[in-house]
Amino acid sequence: MRVDQLSMHGFDRGAADRIGRALRGIVERGFAPGNSIAIGRGGERVYEEYCGYADLARTAPVDESTKFRVYSMTKVVTAVAVMQLWEQGVFSLNDPVSAYIPSFAAPRVGERRADGSWGLRPAAREVTVRDLLTMTSGIPYTGDDPAGRGMDELVRRWRAEAETGRPWDTVRVAEEVGRLPLMFDPGSYYNYGFSFDILGALVQVWTGLTLAQYCEKNIFRPLGMRNSGFLPGEAGTVAEMCAFGPDGRLTHADEVGTPSVDAVNWGPPHFFSGGAGMISTLGDYFRFTRALALGGTADGVRLLGSRTLRLMSAPHLNERQLPGYNQGDCCAFGPSYNYGFGVRVMTEPVHGSSVSSVGEWGWSGALGTWMAVDPKEDLYFVYMHQHTPADHDLYMPKLLAAIYSSLV
């Protein structure tokens, strides 16, 4: 154990043992060869622990230098970058994306005909920046409708050109997506998809900096996140991606299985994924989470204003949109939660598998990472391991129970 100040910050005397057992249990049950967690309260890091190994060969213990692919926890960083620019008046939330990426003008929607075939019709309106932030844009990751099949074909062309030395950059990818059909009229439903990758392109259009450059200048460097970025870098071990093999044992994995997400693994990036491309250490992502938990400012570094952060972490989905969100992993998407700008938001804890508070918010990643901010309890934490599929509902409820049941 690296840090244990739990009993000094409102946890009971058995908290460290209880949380440690839950952490080790995840490794012992075979979800990953190693993992780590950091917990904060009252602006202080009150618990930090590392368990097991970063690789299946058990040559590199998980420690402070271990890097993790945080996949969709990139979305929280991208949301902060976007809202920083909103605070500066660079755009309005209801601006059409076509004002900045013209290929998004005059969108079409896939529509099933009476005979079961698919056709296209004009969309009721254009995609807005708000639609991207709330995943109500109609832009999927994949699927069996014209929008999803269009994304799959786009990724095939994109990868083929990358393999012949003609990689697409972030804006080119967004321009190509803008020409594809949508799943539904923008704003009508929720669907988890490629929206935050379009936001990453918008950051580049708005600032002239790639998403990686913008985040380094305005988020990572100010917070002292020296081991975070969109490239693995030279220092530290990147934890091995694992999956269960046919025999039920852990084996190496190269991809998560969604083509438009796996684009982040194609070598040195020209495309900087706002939805899945970030690599970070436990300590770095904890610094970021702490700044958000403290209202957007920590140690003299201001990421966002407190009111902007409240807007980002408020529930934004209406009754028509919410069922699409609640169909996912019950631990992060279930009926206890609504969705803000890139984050889940606890609204109905009675339906959940944890005792977190109304207003708790955060997000998770495709390899099992998790971050949470609970303003009511003045509590926040980051958890890391690397396993696909994430299957958060198989282990996070026990870890959450260990944390929350230890509060006095």
Helices and strands as residue ranges (DSSP letters): E 3-4, G 6-9, H 15-28, E 34-41, E 44-52, E 67-69, G 71-73, H 74-87, G 97-99, G 102-104, E 108-112, E 118-122, H 129-133, H 146-163, H 170-178, H 195-207, H 211-215, I 216-220, H 221-223, E 242-244, E 250-252, H 259-262, G 263-265, E 279-281, H 282-293, E 297-298, E 301-302, H 306-312, H 322-325, H 330-333, E 337-339, E 344-346, G 349-351, E 361-364, E 370-374, E 379-384, G 392-394, H 396-404
